[in-house]
Amino acid sequence: MSEVAVWTMFGLAAVTFLAVSFIVAPYGRHRREGFGPTVPARWGWVVMESPAVFGLLAFFFSGEAPTQPGALVLLGLWLLHYLQRTFVFPLRMRGGGTMPVLVAGLAFGFNVFNAALNGRWLSVADRYPASWLLDPRFLIGAAVFLLGLGINWWADAVLRGLRAPGESGYRVPRGGLYELISCPNYLGELLEWFGFALAAWSLAGLAFAVFTFANLAPRARAHHRWYRERFPDYPASRRALIPGLW
């Protein structure tokens, strides 16, 4: 994948950060009218995230060396996140709801581009031999990725547990990192992708991690503001995304 594509991703991150800082994406608790036709949220999730699974696999196995041990392990880390995010997470949603086709379409297009960028990067010949699995960059990065994955899955489970089957309202989450920040699920995802970028020592991975921050940090701030506006007793000591800082 060319350097132009990598720097395009960094450019998209800057544009996205500015856009979502002023316009909160209209899905989930921020769902509102005026953004065109909608689809059921769980099926919108499946469709828009699917290129991160099938597209990544297609680009990876069309590359130069898809059987390198290090590359296959990195592929496994990627799929560990996206198989859950694409198929398990949406089907376990409670409360139903809808999302605009516009949101799903933009996410689908981004995931195609990201799959091409990172799939081709991972498949370059001789980049990730078996010895890469003993490199400190891989070991530290993979550990950070798995820590973030655990935080992300745990935080999503806490949010699901706030609703009984059929309920659609919102409550204040409690316990663990939720006592420190409003969005530990987003913090976990950021740790995942910055860890992945280190584990792969990948400029493409770094570009994706920066884009993830640009997308999630403003949304975490919007979530935090939403909680404080709707729950007068919301803990004043909680931050939005980074414990004790922001």
Protein Blocks (a to p, Z undefined) as FASTA:
>chain_A
ZZklmmmmmmmmmmmmmmmmmmccfehjlgcehiapaddfklmmmmmmmmmmmmmmmmmm
mmmblmbfklmmmmmmmmmmmmmmmmmmmmmpghiaaddfklmmmmmmmmmmmmmmmmmm
mmpghklgfklmmgmklmmmmmmmmmmmmmmmmmmmmmmmmpcghiabdcddeehjllmb
mblmlmmmmmmmmmmmmmnopaklmmmmmmmmmmmmmmmmmmmmmmmmmmmklcfkbcfk
lghkZZ
